[in-house]
Amino acid sequence: MALNKIVLFYGFTPIADPNAVRLWQRALCEKLGLTGRIIISRDGINATVGGEIGAVKQYVKSTREYSGFRSIDVKWSDGGAEDFPGSA
């Protein structure tokens, strides 16, 4: 049985092209099999995503590669992708 986790975080940082970041985040989550909710604006990001722990760790690592998200404070919680029915 796979171990599942949820990560929650927000980061206030200027985002010049929120739509490009939204598309990147969506593609990343789809590739990793994660579900959740992510809000992106010119002022930053607010995210709650879940799935298999290895995929969630890769998501956090990849997200922190974006310069404005390097220092985000990620909170970990029990749960997984099934906690977000109908989301992508």
All heavy atoms as an XYZ file, in Angstrom:
674
protein
N       0.845     -1.191      0.000
C       0.000      0.000      0.000
C       0.887      1.249      0.000
O       1.793      1.391      0.799
C      -0.897     -0.016      1.237
C      -1.823      1.148      1.324
S      -3.024      0.885      2.649
C      -3.781      2.451      2.625
N       0.593      2.149     -0.903
C       1.393      3.375     -1.041
C       1.094      4.344      0.093
O      -0.035      4.441      0.566
C       1.111      4.044     -2.377
N       2.112      5.050      0.527
C       1.955      6.083      1.537
C       1.595      7.379      0.835
O       2.284      7.794     -0.106
C       3.260      6.244      2.326
C       3.264      7.283      3.433
C       2.203      6.966      4.495
C       4.634      7.349      4.075
N       0.515      8.013      1.249
C       0.044      9.239      0.619
C       0.192     10.427      1.559
O       0.068     10.278      2.774
C      -1.423      9.100      0.207
C      -1.604      8.070     -0.880
O      -0.905      8.092     -1.874
N      -2.531      7.162     -0.689
N       0.431     11.571      0.975
C       0.585     12.817      1.737
C      -0.050     13.974      0.981
O      -0.251     13.926     -0.232
C       2.068     13.144      1.966
C       2.758     12.244      2.958
C       2.251     12.490      4.366
C       3.008     11.671      5.381
N       2.536     11.908      6.739
N      -0.327     15.030      1.741
C      -0.818     16.290      1.201
C       0.171     17.367      1.615
O       0.668     17.354      2.747
C      -2.221     16.626      1.759
C      -3.248     15.613      1.276
C      -2.640     18.048      1.379
C      -4.614     15.774      1.924
N       0.463     18.289      0.701
C       1.272     19.454      1.043
C       0.425     20.704      0.868
O      -0.412     20.782     -0.030
C       2.575     19.578      0.217
C       3.566     18.518      0.611
C       2.308     19.546     -1.266
N       0.644     21.651      1.771
C      -0.044     22.934      1.729
C       1.013     24.024      1.831
O       1.917     23.919      2.658
C      -0.993     23.075      2.926
C      -1.992     21.955      3.173
C      -1.414     20.935      4.115
C      -3.251     22.519      3.713
N       0.886     25.058      1.006
C       1.826     26.169      1.098
C       1.287     27.386      0.365
O       0.363     27.289     -0.433
C       3.193     25.794      0.526
C       3.202     25.507     -0.949
C       3.412     26.526     -1.867
C       3.002     24.220     -1.418
C       3.423     26.270     -3.229
C       3.014     23.949     -2.779
C       3.224     24.980     -3.678
N       1.882     28.503      0.677
C       1.626     29.727     -0.082
C       2.935     30.490     -0.151
O       3.816     30.319      0.682
C       0.514     30.586      0.531
C       0.848     31.151      1.884
C       1.477     32.389      2.004
C       0.554     30.447      3.046
C       1.793     32.909      3.255
C       0.866     30.954      4.297
C       1.487     32.180      4.387
O       1.811     32.687      5.623
N       3.037     31.306     -1.171
C       4.218     32.135     -1.320
C       3.845     33.438     -1.996
O       3.257     33.423     -3.075
N       4.125     34.531     -1.318
C       3.907     35.843     -1.898
C       5.160     36.234     -2.658
O       6.225     36.418     -2.061
C       3.576     36.880     -0.826
C       2.254     36.643     -0.172
C       2.189     36.221      1.142
C       1.079     36.824     -0.880
C       0.960     35.993      1.750
C      -0.152     36.598     -0.287
C      -0.215     36.179      1.034
N       5.046     36.321     -3.966
C       6.167     36.683     -4.821
C       5.614     37.197     -6.138
O       4.583     36.702     -6.598
C       7.098     35.467     -5.065
O       8.249     35.888     -5.774
C       6.407     34.352     -5.811
N       6.229     38.182     -6.724
C       5.738     38.671     -8.012
C       5.840     37.584     -9.089
O       6.874     36.927     -9.220
C       6.670     39.835     -8.349
C       7.345     40.190     -7.071
C       7.373     38.950     -6.243
N       4.769     37.385     -9.838
C       4.749     36.430    -10.943
C       4.366     37.207    -12.197
O       3.227     37.665    -12.328
C       3.771     35.274    -10.671
C       4.208     34.497     -9.427
C       3.678     34.357    -11.888
C       3.270     33.383     -9.014
N       5.311     37.362    -13.096
C       5.087     38.166    -14.301
C       4.053     37.545    -15.230
O       3.265     38.249    -15.853
C       6.402     38.368    -15.047
N       4.039     36.214    -15.325
C       3.116     35.523    -16.222
C       2.390     34.408    -15.465
O       2.771     33.237    -15.556
C       3.877     34.964    -17.426
C       2.964     34.430    -18.517
O       1.747     34.274    -18.275
O       3.477     34.172    -19.615
N       1.338     34.752    -14.703
C       0.619     33.744    -13.921
C       0.072     32.600    -14.767
O       0.038     31.451    -14.315
C      -0.512     34.525    -13.261
C      -0.061     35.937    -13.258
C       0.792     36.092    -14.482
N      -0.337     32.877    -16.004
C      -0.887     31.820    -16.844
C       0.178     30.777    -17.187
O      -0.093     29.581    -17.182
C      -1.503     32.392    -18.121
C      -2.351     31.365    -18.832
O      -3.185     30.710    -18.220
N      -2.133     31.226    -20.122
N       1.386     31.210    -17.470
C       2.477     30.270    -17.758
C       2.781     29.406    -16.537
O       2.992     28.194    -16.660
C       3.722     31.021    -18.210
N       2.793     30.009    -15.358
C       3.049     29.255    -14.123
C       1.897     28.281    -13.865
O       2.117     27.140    -13.473
C       3.268     30.196    -12.921
C       3.366     29.422    -11.621
C       4.527     31.036    -13.141
N       0.664     28.704    -14.131
C      -0.501     27.822    -13.967
C      -0.375     26.601    -14.872
O      -0.571     25.464    -14.435
C      -1.793     28.575    -14.272
C      -3.043     27.704    -14.107
C      -4.305     28.412    -14.571
N      -4.296     28.733    -15.992
C      -4.546     27.841    -16.966
N      -4.804     26.595    -16.676
N      -4.519     28.218    -18.225
N      -0.020     26.818    -16.150
C       0.135     25.701    -17.085
C       1.251     24.758    -16.653
O       1.118     23.534    -16.733
C       0.392     26.237    -18.496
C      -0.780     26.972    -19.143
C      -0.337     27.624    -20.447
C      -1.966     26.044    -19.375
N       2.359     25.325    -16.176
C       3.476     24.507    -15.689
C       3.053     23.670    -14.491
O       3.330     22.470    -14.427
C       4.651     25.424    -15.353
C       5.708     24.792    -14.498
C       6.456     23.687    -14.791
C       6.115     25.218    -13.205
N       7.319     23.414    -13.751
C       7.125     24.339    -12.766
C       5.735     26.279    -12.374
C       7.752     24.477    -11.538
C       6.374     26.417    -11.150
C       7.369     25.525    -10.741
N       2.369     24.298    -13.534
C       1.933     23.580    -12.337
C       0.923     22.469    -12.687
O       0.997     21.377    -12.158
C       1.311     24.544    -11.329
C       2.325     25.393    -10.588
C       3.042     24.598     -9.523
O       2.449     24.187     -8.533
N       4.332     24.370     -9.715
N       0.010     22.760    -13.595
C      -0.970     21.753    -14.010
C      -0.284     20.560    -14.666
O      -0.573     19.409    -14.346
C      -2.004     22.360    -14.944
C      -3.081     21.366    -15.342
C      -4.141     22.009    -16.204
N      -5.250     21.120    -16.369
C      -6.335     21.111    -15.609
N      -6.459     21.963    -14.634
N      -7.303     20.247    -15.827
N       0.640     20.839    -15.594
C       1.367     19.767    -16.272
C       2.183     18.946    -15.273
O       2.237     17.709    -15.361
C       2.264     20.344    -17.362
N       2.824     19.606    -14.323
C       3.614     18.917    -13.306
C       2.736     17.993    -12.475
O       3.077     16.826    -12.263
C       4.321     19.953    -12.421
C       5.191     19.421    -11.288
C       6.317     18.541    -11.826
C       5.755     20.591    -10.474
N       1.598     18.494    -12.020
C       0.687     17.672    -11.208
C       0.138     16.495    -12.004
O       0.053     15.379    -11.489
C      -0.452     18.526    -10.656
S       0.057     19.621     -9.323
N      -0.228     16.736    -13.250
C      -0.738     15.643    -14.083
C       0.328     14.580    -14.295
O       0.052     13.382    -14.204
C      -1.250     16.184    -15.417
C      -2.562     16.941    -15.279
C      -3.035     17.581    -16.573
O      -2.312     17.536    -17.593
O      -4.152     18.151    -16.557
N       1.546     14.999    -14.573
C       2.654     14.067    -14.786
C       2.901     13.203    -13.547
O       3.192     12.012    -13.652
C       3.919     14.847    -15.147
C       5.163     14.003    -15.324
C       6.341     14.874    -15.677
C       7.455     14.584    -14.705
N       8.617     15.420    -14.878
N       2.769     13.808    -12.371
C       3.050     13.109    -11.116
C       1.823     12.412    -10.527
O       1.932     11.749     -9.489
C       3.629     14.097    -10.096
C       4.989     14.691    -10.466
C       5.371     15.811     -9.502
C       6.068     13.614    -10.507
N       0.661     12.575    -11.143
C      -0.557     11.940    -10.637
C      -1.097     12.594     -9.383
O      -1.744     11.936     -8.565
N      -0.861     13.885     -9.213
C      -1.319     14.613     -8.034
C      -2.617     15.346     -8.337
O      -2.861     15.744     -9.478
C      -0.260     15.625     -7.594
C       1.123     15.052     -7.292
C       2.095     16.172     -6.959
C       1.059     14.033     -6.170
N      -3.422     15.526     -7.320
C      -4.636     16.323     -7.453
C      -4.653     17.346     -6.332
O      -3.920     17.226     -5.348
C      -5.916     15.462     -7.391
O      -5.947     14.769     -6.145
C      -5.982     14.470     -8.533
N      -5.514     18.341     -6.477
C      -5.625     19.360     -5.448
C      -6.127     20.661     -6.012
O      -6.797     20.692     -7.048
N      -5.769     21.722     -5.338
C      -6.182     23.058     -5.745
C      -4.988     23.995     -5.665
O      -4.296     24.055     -4.652
C      -7.301     23.552     -4.834
C      -8.571     22.746     -5.014
C      -9.629     23.108     -3.980
N     -10.755     22.208     -4.114
C     -10.878     21.050     -3.464
N      -9.946     20.676     -2.631
N     -11.925     20.288     -3.643
N      -4.770     24.744     -6.746
C      -3.663     25.696     -6.803
C      -4.217     27.002     -7.348
O      -4.844     27.021     -8.401
C      -2.517     25.189     -7.706
C      -2.003     23.834     -7.205
C      -1.397     26.221     -7.771
C      -0.998     23.176     -8.132
N      -3.957     28.079     -6.623
C      -4.359     29.412     -7.064
C      -3.084     30.199     -7.331
O      -2.200     30.272     -6.476
C      -5.206     30.121     -5.989
C      -6.474     29.312     -5.711
C      -5.548     31.546     -6.419
C      -7.234     29.769     -4.481
N      -3.012     30.768     -8.529
C      -1.841     31.538     -8.921
C      -2.303     32.905     -9.405
O      -3.240     33.009    -10.194
C      -1.062     30.821    -10.034
C      -0.598     29.452     -9.527
C       0.121     31.661    -10.501
C      -0.094     28.530    -10.584
N      -1.642     33.934     -8.900
C      -1.951     35.301     -9.328
C      -0.630     36.040     -9.528
O       0.444     35.485     -9.300
C      -2.799     36.018     -8.276
O      -2.001     36.366     -7.159
N      -0.721     37.287     -9.902
C       0.496     38.104    -10.043
C       1.211     38.284     -8.703
O       2.371     38.667     -8.664
C       0.158     39.465    -10.636
C      -0.300     39.370    -12.064
C      -0.231     40.726    -12.747
N      -0.537     40.613    -14.157
C       0.328     40.230    -15.092
N       1.547     39.919    -14.751
N      -0.027     40.152    -16.351
N       0.508     37.994     -7.594
C       1.075     38.187     -6.257
C       1.657     36.923     -5.640
O       2.227     36.975     -4.557
C       0.010     38.743     -5.321
C      -0.521     40.079     -5.791
O       0.299     40.917     -6.219
O      -1.743     40.281     -5.757
N       1.460     35.759     -6.283
C       2.028     34.546     -5.712
C       1.206     33.306     -5.961
O       0.385     33.249     -6.876
N       1.411     32.309     -5.106
C       0.801     30.994     -5.249
C       0.236     30.534     -3.915
O       0.786     30.835     -2.847
C       1.841     29.973     -5.780
C       1.192     28.612     -6.070
C       3.017     29.838     -4.819
C       2.132     27.646     -6.795
N      -0.865     29.795     -3.967
C      -1.472     29.161     -2.807
C      -1.864     27.768     -3.272
O      -2.639     27.632     -4.219
C      -2.690     29.948     -2.336
C      -3.299     29.381     -1.072
O      -3.286     28.175     -0.847
N      -3.838     30.254     -0.260
N      -1.302     26.728     -2.662
C      -1.510     25.378     -3.168
C      -1.781     24.369     -2.066
O      -1.223     24.460     -0.971
C      -0.294     24.938     -3.966
N      -2.623     23.409     -2.396
C      -2.874     22.224     -1.583
C      -2.982     21.070     -2.570
O      -3.917     21.018     -3.359
C      -4.182     22.343     -0.779
O      -4.138     23.525      0.013
C      -4.376     21.142      0.129
N      -2.001     20.175     -2.569
C      -2.015     19.045     -3.490
C      -1.672     17.768     -2.736
O      -0.986     17.793     -1.712
C      -1.049     19.237     -4.682
C      -1.442     20.436     -5.518
C       0.378     19.367     -4.233
N      -2.157     16.646     -3.273
C      -1.900     15.385     -2.605
C      -1.695     14.237     -3.566
O      -2.096     14.297     -4.731
N      -1.066     13.194     -3.048
C      -0.823     11.988     -3.821
C       0.195     11.110     -3.128
O       0.472     11.262     -1.935
N       0.795     10.200     -3.885
C       1.790      9.290     -3.351
C       3.007     10.096     -2.893
O       3.422     11.043     -3.548
C       2.163      8.278     -4.448
C       2.968      7.090     -3.954
C       4.456      7.385     -3.873
O       4.980      8.096     -4.745
O       5.090      6.917     -2.907
N       3.571      9.728     -1.757
C       4.607     10.542     -1.111
C       5.797     10.836     -2.026
O       6.313     11.954     -2.043
C       5.075      9.927      0.226
C       5.946     10.936      0.973
C       5.750      8.599      0.026
C       6.229     10.585      2.414
N       6.243      9.865     -2.816
C       7.364     10.113     -3.711
C       7.038     11.174     -4.752
O       7.868     12.030     -5.068
N       5.817     11.135     -5.274
C       5.380     12.126     -6.259
C       5.245     13.500     -5.621
O       5.608     14.515     -6.228
C       4.052     11.695     -6.880
N       4.760     13.541     -4.390
C       4.612     14.827     -3.695
C       5.984     15.438     -3.422
O       6.187     16.643     -3.601
C       3.784     14.677     -2.399
C       3.734     15.982     -1.631
C       2.374     14.187     -2.713
N       6.936     14.618     -3.021
C       8.291     15.120     -2.791
C       8.885     15.677     -4.082
O       9.545     16.721     -4.074
C       9.191     14.013     -2.238
C       8.934     13.686     -0.784
C       9.872     12.592     -0.307
C       9.690     12.306      1.159
N      10.612     11.247      1.626
N       8.672     14.982     -5.207
C       9.173     15.468     -6.498
C       8.489     16.775     -6.873
O       9.125     17.687     -7.400
C       8.955     14.419     -7.591
C       9.516     14.842     -8.938
C      11.014     15.101     -8.897
O      11.773     14.284     -8.403
N      11.442     16.242     -9.423
N       7.186     16.891     -6.588
C       6.450     18.122     -6.860
C       7.063     19.299     -6.091
O       7.315     20.355     -6.652
C       4.979     17.964     -6.488
C       4.239     19.271     -6.489
C       3.800     19.844     -7.676
C       4.013     19.959     -5.300
C       3.159     21.076     -7.679
C       3.368     21.181     -5.297
C       2.940     21.731     -6.485
O       2.318     22.963     -6.473
N       7.310     19.103     -4.800
C       7.881     20.175     -3.978
C       9.262     20.558     -4.507
O       9.581     21.744     -4.657
C       7.942     19.768     -2.486
C       8.735     20.781     -1.671
C       6.536     19.603     -1.923
N      10.083     19.559     -4.821
C      11.425     19.828     -5.349
C      11.340     20.625     -6.653
O      12.051     21.620     -6.824
C      12.160     18.507     -5.582
C      13.549     18.671     -6.123
C      14.215     17.327     -6.330
C      15.587     17.519     -6.947
N      16.219     16.260     -7.265
N      10.480     20.205     -7.559
C      10.338     20.901     -8.846
C       9.779     22.304     -8.677
O      10.228     23.247     -9.336
C       9.421     20.097     -9.776
O      10.013     18.860    -10.087
N       8.806     22.467     -7.788
C       8.205     23.777     -7.561
C       9.229     24.745     -6.992
O       9.264     25.919     -7.373
C       6.980     23.653     -6.634
O       5.994     22.857     -7.313
C       6.383     25.010     -6.308
N      10.095     24.268     -6.124
C      11.117     25.133     -5.533
C      12.199     25.550     -6.527
O      13.001     26.423     -6.230
C      11.747     24.454     -4.322
C      10.834     24.496     -3.112
C      11.511     23.964     -1.894
N      10.707     24.237     -0.706
C      10.695     23.473      0.357
N      11.442     22.383      0.405
N       9.952     23.793      1.392
N      12.215     24.951     -7.716
C      13.170     25.367     -8.741
C      12.797     26.728     -9.331
O      13.644     27.405     -9.901
C      13.268     24.310     -9.837
C      13.948     23.040     -9.353
C      13.926     21.918    -10.375
O      13.416     22.112    -11.493
O      14.414     20.826    -10.029
N      11.545     27.132     -9.194
C      11.112     28.460     -9.633
C      11.661     29.461     -8.619
O      11.430     29.320     -7.403
C       9.588     28.508     -9.682
C       9.010     29.799    -10.194
C       8.867     30.018    -11.553
C       8.601     30.793     -9.322
C       8.324     31.196    -12.037
C       8.060     31.984     -9.788
C       7.921     32.172    -11.149
O       7.389     33.347    -11.611
N      12.393     30.448     -9.068
C      13.130     31.327     -8.147
C      12.257     31.948     -7.054
O      12.677     32.037     -5.905
C      13.860     32.419     -8.921
O      12.941     33.246     -9.603
N      11.055     32.359     -7.368
C      10.190     32.972     -6.370
C       9.639     31.998     -5.340
O       9.126     32.403     -4.300
N       9.729     30.698     -5.618
C       9.176     29.679     -4.721
C      10.243     28.929     -3.934
O       9.946     27.982     -3.210
C       8.343     28.659     -5.509
C       7.202     29.241     -6.291
C       6.692     28.564     -7.378
C       6.634     30.456     -5.959
C       5.631     29.075     -8.121
C       5.574     30.980     -6.690
C       5.078     30.282     -7.770
N      11.506     29.350     -4.053
C      12.597     28.603     -3.399
C      12.433     28.484     -1.889
O      12.768     27.472     -1.302
C      13.927     29.269     -3.712
C      14.425     28.896     -5.065
C      15.915     29.153     -5.220
N      16.313     28.698     -6.532
C      16.403     29.480     -7.598
N      16.143     30.762     -7.492
N      16.764     28.981     -8.762
N      11.923     29.527     -1.255
C      11.865     29.528      0.207
C      10.466     29.267      0.761
O      10.214     29.558      1.925
C      12.393     30.863      0.738
O      11.567     31.919      0.281
N       9.581     28.680     -0.051
C       8.233     28.404      0.458
C       8.302     27.461      1.653
O       9.132     26.564      1.715
C       7.304     27.826     -0.634
C       7.907     26.580     -1.273
C       6.923     28.867     -1.656
C       6.993     25.880     -2.249
N       7.437     27.698      2.606
C       7.339     26.883      3.813
C       6.216     25.878      3.593
O       5.041     26.236      3.630
C       7.053     27.781      5.024
C       6.993     26.999      6.316
O       7.562     25.886      6.389
O       6.368     27.498      7.265
N       6.581     24.633      3.347
C       5.610     23.586      3.023
C       5.157     22.880      4.295
O       5.981     22.470      5.109
C       6.228     22.577      2.036
C       5.282     21.426      1.770
C       6.620     23.271      0.745
N       3.862     22.741      4.437
C       3.268     21.983      5.544
C       2.840     20.624      4.997
O       2.219     20.541      3.949
C       2.043     22.696      6.118
C       2.277     24.135      6.504
C       3.145     24.247      7.722
C       3.159     25.679      8.205
N       4.444     26.257      8.360
N       3.146     19.567      5.717
C       2.797     18.195      5.308
C       1.645     17.686      6.158
O       1.585     17.952      7.352
C       4.003     17.283      5.475
C       5.107     17.577      4.519
C       6.055     18.560      4.630
C       5.379     16.914      3.296
N       6.897     18.534      3.542
C       6.507     17.525      2.708
C       4.777     15.841      2.628
C       7.042     17.111      1.495
C       5.320     15.429      1.426
C       6.434     16.055      0.863
N       0.755     16.928      5.524
C      -0.397     16.377      6.221
C      -0.688     14.978      5.673
O      -0.333     14.661      4.532
C      -1.609     17.294      6.006
O      -2.738     16.795      6.665
N      -1.357     14.158      6.472
C      -1.784     12.847      5.989
C      -2.914     13.017      4.996
O      -3.725     13.940      5.100
C      -2.255     11.974      7.157
C      -1.105     11.556      8.060
O       0.034     11.485      7.574
O      -1.348     11.321      9.255
N      -2.986     12.133      4.045
C      -4.022     12.163      3.019
C      -3.396     11.947      1.675
O      -2.215     11.627      1.560
N      -4.199     12.094      0.631
C      -3.674     11.874     -0.700
C      -4.600     12.405     -1.771
O      -5.525     13.164     -1.506
N      -4.375     11.953     -3.005
C      -5.132     12.442     -4.159
C      -6.617     12.187     -4.005
O      -7.445     12.989     -4.464
C      -4.600     11.790     -5.426
N      -6.990     11.109     -3.350
C      -8.413     10.779     -3.194
C      -9.162     11.800     -2.326
O     -10.382     11.831     -2.313
C      -8.590      9.372     -2.610
C      -8.151      9.231     -1.158
C      -6.637      9.088     -0.939
O      -5.873      9.007     -1.913
O      -6.236      9.083      0.231
N      -8.434     12.642     -1.631
C      -9.054     13.681     -0.800
C      -9.510     14.884     -1.624
O     -10.093     15.820     -1.089
C      -8.098     14.136      0.302
C      -7.838     13.035      1.317
O      -8.820     12.401      1.740
O      -6.676     12.811      1.661
N      -9.255     14.853     -2.937
C      -9.627     15.943     -3.831
C     -10.432     15.403     -5.011
O      -9.984     15.442     -6.144
C      -8.388     16.665     -4.351
C      -7.539     17.253     -3.265
C      -6.416     16.561     -2.813
C      -7.870     18.461     -2.689
C      -5.626     17.087     -1.803
C      -7.069     18.986     -1.684
C      -5.956     18.298     -1.247
N     -11.614     14.868     -4.761
C     -12.400     14.314     -5.868
C     -12.757     15.403     -6.885
O     -13.087     16.527     -6.526
C     -13.654     13.762     -5.192
C     -13.747     14.503     -3.900
C     -12.341     14.858     -3.504
N     -12.634     15.057     -8.143
C     -13.025     15.961     -9.208
C     -12.075     17.098     -9.484
O     -12.383     17.992    -10.248
N     -10.898     17.122     -8.856
C      -9.963     18.211     -9.111
C      -8.786     17.701     -9.918
O      -8.530     16.499     -9.990
C      -9.486     18.829     -7.807
O      -8.774     17.892     -7.042
N      -8.093     18.629    -10.521
C      -6.899     18.244    -11.286
C      -5.871     19.344    -11.198
O      -6.147     20.453    -10.889
C      -7.254     18.001    -12.732
